[in-house]
């Protein structure tokens, strides 16, 4: 059971990483990438949206840096160190 949870957490970290990378590129609302991006948002929003309520974006001039994926990475990594060692 623990190995299944560890595998799921590793997969979730990968999905978060792909979402972060895709957020750097504009995605057309039509086409295959919009479907992939929609799926990634659907899977990762339950974790990231509550974090965004407590952790506002850091303003850097004209842009803002969203730290919620970074906090999610650290949180999942900490959980993996407890469960998977």
Phi, psi and omega per residue, in radians:
X1 nan -0.725 -3.134
X2 -1.133 -0.654 -3.140
X3 -1.178 -0.565 3.086
X4 -1.171 -0.739 3.105
X5 -1.131 -0.732 3.127
X6 -1.105 -0.721 3.111
X7 -1.122 -0.743 3.102
X8 -1.071 -0.759 3.140
X9 -1.141 -0.677 3.080
X10 -1.119 -0.722 3.116
X11 -1.135 -0.683 -3.141
X12 -1.159 -0.661 3.063
X13 -1.083 -0.724 3.103
X14 -1.094 -0.759 3.128
X15 -1.100 -0.730 3.075
X16 -1.060 -0.736 3.133
X17 -1.099 -0.749 3.118
X18 -1.120 -0.689 3.106
X19 -1.097 -0.743 3.133
X20 -1.084 -0.785 -3.134
X21 -1.134 -0.733 3.130
X22 -1.157 -0.443 3.141
X23 -1.220 -0.252 3.125
X24 -1.405 -0.253 -3.051
X25 -2.054 2.433 3.068
X26 -1.228 2.407 -3.113
X27 -2.071 2.232 3.100
X28 -1.179 2.457 -3.138
X29 -1.166 -0.220 3.116
X30 -1.957 2.528 3.083
X31 2.011 3.096 -3.065
X32 -1.205 -0.609 -3.115
X33 -1.184 -0.520 3.100
X34 -1.158 -0.619 3.102
X35 -1.184 -0.760 3.113
X36 -1.116 -0.797 3.138
X37 -1.107 -0.695 3.099
X38 -1.076 -0.716 3.098
X39 -1.136 -0.762 3.137
X40 -1.097 -0.710 3.108
X41 -1.153 -0.698 3.141
X42 -1.111 -0.640 -3.100
X43 -1.377 -0.632 -3.025
X44 -1.668 -0.344 -3.122
X45 -1.063 -0.629 3.118
X46 -1.048 -0.412 3.098
X47 -1.614 -0.735 -3.013
X48 -1.367 -0.630 -3.087
X49 -1.108 -0.771 3.071
X50 -1.100 -0.611 3.104
X51 -1.147 -0.633 -3.139
X52 -1.181 -0.480 3.102
X53 -1.163 -0.597 -3.109
X54 -1.650 -0.342 -3.057
X55 -2.204 1.632 -3.123
X56 -1.197 2.749 3.102
X57 -1.074 2.548 3.106
X58 -1.518 2.118 -3.124
X59 -1.320 2.317 3.099
X60 -2.330 1.398 -3.092
X61 1.242 -2.124 -3.100
X62 -1.514 -0.068 -3.129
X63 -2.127 2.952 3.127
X64 -2.237 2.473 -3.131
X65 -1.824 2.096 3.135
X66 -1.499 2.033 -3.105
X67 -1.638 -0.039 -3.089
X68 -1.087 -0.676 3.080
X69 -1.120 -0.613 3.119
X70 -1.132 -0.765 3.097
X71 -1.122 -0.679 3.103
X72 -1.118 -0.741 3.089
X73 -1.012 -0.839 -3.132
X74 -1.127 -0.721 3.135
X75 -1.114 -0.773 3.128
X76 -1.198 -0.680 3.097
X77 -1.093 -0.716 3.094
X78 -1.112 -0.758 3.105
X79 -1.084 -0.708 3.106
X80 -1.137 -0.648 3.137
X81 -1.164 -0.537 3.101
X82 -1.331 -0.735 -3.017
X83 -1.554 -0.556 -2.947
X84 -1.777 0.085 -3.119
X85 -1.658 nan nan
